[in-house]
Structure formats: C-alpha cells, structure tokens
Amino acid sequence: MSPSGVYYIPPNGVLEDYKEYIRNLPLNDLTEVFGLHDNAEISSAIIETNFITSTVLSLLPRSTGGGGASAEDLIKEKCK
C-alpha cells in the first residue's frame, strides 16, 4: 500500500497481532499516506515553524520598561 512498505494490510491473525501492527506505525503519518511528495513534509515543517515563531514573538512585550522582567522571563511565565 506504500512505496516504503511501512503501510500494508496485515495478514490474518488474532487481535493482538493487529494491535502490535498499529503500535508499530509511525506517530506522524508519512507524506506517502496522502499521496504527496516527500518535499511536502519539508513545506509543512516550515509552515509550522513560522507559526510557532510568530506565536512566541507575539508574546513579547511591545515596549520595555526599566526594571521589569526580561522578555525571556515573560515568555516563560505566559507559557506556564
């Protein structure tokens, strides 16, 4: 079912055999599951990275006052 051989129809067996097959599947689906090229995974990672970075930057204070907490401390506090 897939070029890599990761995804296949398991042979007939008992319930435990099917559970074991499912446990051994990758946590994150490979792009081949959706019929996409491997570069789609790279594009997806770039988009996710940009989203996370923009979220972290949005947590930074717009202005800094004297004697306040550092930007890193503020981000850590908001993450908690």
N, C-alpha and C positions, 0 to 999 in steps of 0.2 A: 504494500500500500504506500510505501515511501521509498525514495531512492537510497536513503541511508540505512533502511532496514530497521529503524527504531520502531516504526509503527507497522504492525502486522496483525492479522487475525490470529489470535492464539489458538492452538489446537484444542480439541475437545478434552475436557478434564473435569476435575472437581472444582468446587467453589474456591478453594484455597489457591489453586493454580491461576485462576482469573485475578484473584486479589493480588497475588505476587506479581503478575504481569503489570497490573495497574500501578503497584508500588514502584516498579522499576521504570515507569515512564518519566521523562524529564519534567521538572517542576514548571518550567517555562516552555510553552509549545514552540517547536522549531517552525521556521517560516514555511517549510515544505508542507506542513499540515494544511496551510491555506493556499497552497499552490503559488507561493511567492518566491522570488529570487532571494538568495542569501543577503544581498545588499539591503533588502527591506528591513532586516534586523538592525543594521547599522543606522538607517534612517530613523527607525523607531527609537533607538537609544539616544540619538542626537536630540530628537524632539523632547524626550523625557528629561534629558539633562538640562535643556533650555528651560523647561517648565520648572524644574526644581530650583535652578539658579535664580530665575525671576521671582520665585516664591521667597527664597531666602533674602534676596535684595529688597523685596517689599517689606520685610520685617525690620530692616534698618531704619533708624530714626531719620527724619528729614533734616533736622538740624541738631547740632551738638551743643550742649551747654557745658559750662565749666563745672568740673567736679562730679559729673554724673557717671553712670555706669558706662563701660565701653560697649561698642557695637556688638562685640562677640558675646559679652555678658547678657545683653538684651535679647539676642537671638536665642541663646541657651535658655533663658527664662521663658520666652514665648514657646519654645519647643516643649518645655516641660508642661 
